[in-house]
Amino acid sequence: MRALLLTALTVLTLQTVVPAAEATPVDDGWTLPQLTVVDRTIKDVDGRTVLLRGANVNQLNDYAPNGTGLPTVAPLDRTDFERMAALGFNVVRLNVAWSALEPTPGAFDAAYVGRVRQAVQDAKDNGIYTVLDMHQDAWGPYVGTPEGQDCAPLMKPGIGWDGAPGWATLTGGWTTCNIGGIREVSPAVARAFQAFYDDEQGVQGHLVQTWARLAAEFKDEPAVVGYDLLNEPNPGLRDPFTAADQIGRFYQRAITAIRQAETGGFQHLVIFEPSAIWSALGFDALPPRQYVSDPLAVFSPHLYSQSITVSSEFPSLEDGFRIAAQAADWYGAPLWTGEWGWFGEPGDQAGDVGRFVDAMNDHRMGGAWWSWTQACGDPHAVRDGNTAKPQGNLNRIDCPSGEAEGLVEGFAEQLARAYPRAVPGLAEVTAQGFSGTGTGRVEAWYPGAERPRLETANLADVELTRVDGGWRLTARADGDYSATLS
């Protein structure tokens, strides 16, 4: 499996020609043009490289309550996006729930879609793109072990999570208990996933159709980056390579339906992941390339090396990036990580977060921190027995009161670091600046109240504008250019 990831294969050059949507100006002067893929790089239709950096937002997810009586998500409103913009974020990975979109077979909940649409608009108004992420953890809310049910030796009762509706949860009566409290190591979870891959009772077809209907809702919206097809899919009951194949076949089916649904609009990025094993180990068998050959496909493993991976040493944070980059090269696709983060105290871990941002700079890529905020009744808190302890880890909430405690500054400081948001011909990004070769509009973010002192080369019409939380740099590049903090 490791050999597969490290094998060097011929890189495909991806280019796509799609109708250009008009750039969307926002109140603070950022622009949100439609995104595409050119030469294995996420670019806008003006040809600029776009680094998408921000956070996961789980506040529209549909989590199992697990009998706590506590809110499973925090409220979401416009102020959340205003606060994200003040950290320089330009993307949210918005978790959406199949169970809320299709609560009964064939339904499509217009009220829930309206909440998604409002979040997209609020983000857009603050200069923030949205990735729509079909989120699931351990299949869905309906795989928790019933109260009073005993588990076999060495097994523990499972809790309910998020994802599939109850009618699509086909466990075959297999036990919902799991091994060692690990949610993915549950017979019922694995059985439900295998039923999905086998399209038992047409359940996979239902999710494919739900994706088509959701994509049709946003086919004209340039502020929607694209669609993360399924969060951390479980391998089901198959070996890693067979599991990767069946995951890939679902991706192919979903992409085909999405493309048909976008007729009359324009094509968005399709973001695909390896299985949940990657998040645990830092590598995994890969879905075959033929299933994700779409020219707007983006490879998106979750990079948790030296954070929550099984081994704290291998792969290292930097090796995790290299493994992921080699896999992206194998696909001939851009690399973007839909989840990353640390979950302890910033006094101990802020340095690791800084190393991660350095690695994103080295690879000229972006990612989404997990997560913006976590409520007291979130299944992560229930699993860890923390429903009476403060939840975080970027915005702390006191539990069980639910009162907001504000940003965790030690992490926020690293996440708010300066970076080029959209620039032509990006060649290098460091903590001190960026450079490239090209012609066009430059947009970059700088944090803090103090006006940044910059040395620039071949940048005309340079403007630094004060915005909430920092500064917006705009300029026009012509040839070999650079901007460096002095």
Summary of the structure (lengths in Angstrom):
residues: 486
radius of gyration: 21.6
end to end distance: 45.7
largest distance: 70.2
contacts: 1715
relative contact order: 0.14
helix: 29%
strand: 25%
